[in-house]
Amino acid sequence: MIVNMKARLIQRRKLTLPDGGTVEYVIWKLPHPVMGSHHQYKYRLYFGKDGIRIVGFDNERGKGDHCHLDGQKFPYQFTNVDDLLNDFFGEIERRLDK
C-alpha cells in the first residue's frame, strides 16, 4: 500500500462556446474517496453562461455525488469517468438543442 500517494490530475479543460457559454471541468484521482463518495475521484464540471450555472456535476466534500440542472440539485450515481463526461455533455447538448 502506498501511504504517501498524492492526487493525480486526470483531465482539465476550459472551453468558450460561440454563444459565450463556458464549459469547464477538472477531474482528479485521489488516494482515498472524498467524504460522501464511494470512489477515488474528485470532480467539478460546469456549463454556464453570463455567470449562471446551467449544468454542473460535482462531489463536494460531505455532499457526495450530485448534479445541478437548471437551478435544481439532484443525486448523481457515479460509475466511471467516461460515463460522467458523457452524462455531462449529454445534459449540455439537451440544453443547446432547445
Long-range contacts (C-beta under 8 A, 24 or more apart in sequence): 2-31, 5-31, 6-31, 7-31, 7-42, 10-41, 10-81, 11-81, 11-85, 19-49, 20-49, 20-50, 21-47, 21-48, 21-49, 21-54, 22-46, 22-47, 22-48, 22-49, 23-47, 23-92, 25-85, 25-88, 27-81, 27-84, 34-59, 34-60, 34-61, 35-61, 35-62, 36-60, 36-61, 36-62, 36-63, 36-64, 36-65, 37-64, 37-65, 37-78, 38-78, 39-78, 41-78, 41-81, 41-84, 43-81, 43-84, 45-84, 45-85, 45-88, 47-88, 47-91, 47-92, 47-95, 54-92, 54-95, 55-88, 55-91, 55-92, 55-95, 57-84, 57-87, 57-88, 67-91, 70-95
